Amino acid sequence: MKIGIYIIIATKNQGKRIEGVLRSILFKIMYGKEEIIKKVILTDLDSKDDTLKHLKNFKKENDYVEVSKWRECKEIIDMIDDT
């Protein structure tokens, strides 16, 4: 992964509202900064509802999004090249 700004959004049991919240937040964050922000990482904190399914659906629509389980987040962060 390239050096840049990476945003991690962690969520738990928010299946009913997560897609709308993500669209709103990410529009405000990303608009006009697409070249600066390298990746948005959405991570699920072991939800008991369908949050992870909604995160994966959101990823299908947005190529700058990565979806992971919370435990995988550190591995993703460690892949960022610091050169």
For each residue, the residues with C-beta under 8 A, 3 or more apart:
1: 6 38 39 76 79 80 81
2: 38 80 81
3: 38 80 81 82 83
4: 36 37 38 39
5: 36 37 38
6: 1 37 38 39 40 41 77 80
7: 29 37 39 40 41
8: 40 41 43 73
9: 22 25 40 41 42 43
10: 43 44 45 70
11: 14 18 42 43 44 45 47 51 55
12: 44 45 46 47 51
13: 47 48 49 51
14: 11 17 18 21 47 49 51
15: 18 47 49 50 51 53 54
16: 49
17: 14 20 21
18: 11 14 15 21 22 51 54 55 58
19: 22 23 54 57 58
20: 17 23 24
21: 14 17 18 24 25
22: 9 18 19 25 26 42 58
23: 19 20 26 27
24: 20 21 27 28
25: 9 21 22 28 29
26: 22 23 29 30 40 62
27: 23 24 30 31
28: 24 25 31
29: 7 25 26 33 37 40
30: 26 27 33 34 37 40 64
31: 27 28
32:
33: 29 30 36 37
34: 30 37 64
35:
36: 4 5 33
37: 4 5 6 7 29 30 33 34 40 64
38: 1 2 3 4 5 6 64
39: 1 4 6 7 64 65 66
40: 6 7 8 9 26 29 30 37 62 64 65 66
41: 6 7 8 9 65 66 67 68 73 76
42: 9 11 22 55 58 59 65 66 67 68
43: 8 9 10 11 67 68 69 70 72 73
44: 10 11 12 47 51 52 55 67 68 69 70
45: 10 11 12 70
46: 12 69 70
47: 11 12 13 14 15 44 50 51 52
48: 13
49: 13 14 15 16
50: 15 47 53 54
51: 11 12 13 14 15 18 44 47 54 55
52: 44 47 55 56 67
53: 15 50 56 57
54: 15 18 19 50 51 57 58
55: 11 18 42 44 51 52 58 59 67
56: 52 53 59 60 67
57: 19 53 54 60 61
58: 18 19 22 42 54 55 61 62 65 67
59: 42 55 56 62 65 66 67
60: 56 57
61: 57 58
62: 26 40 58 59 65
63:
64: 30 34 37 38 39 40
65: 39 40 41 42 58 59 62
66: 39 40 41 42 59 76
67: 41 42 43 44 52 55 56 58 59
68: 41 42 43 44 72 73 76
69: 43 44 46 72 73
70: 10 43 44 45 46 73
71: 74
72: 43 68 69 75 76
73: 8 41 43 68 69 70 76 77
74: 71 77 78
75: 72 78 79
76: 1 41 66 68 72 73 79 80
77: 6 73 74 80
78: 74 75
79: 1 75 76
80: 1 2 3 6 76 77
81: 1 2 3
82: 3
83: 3
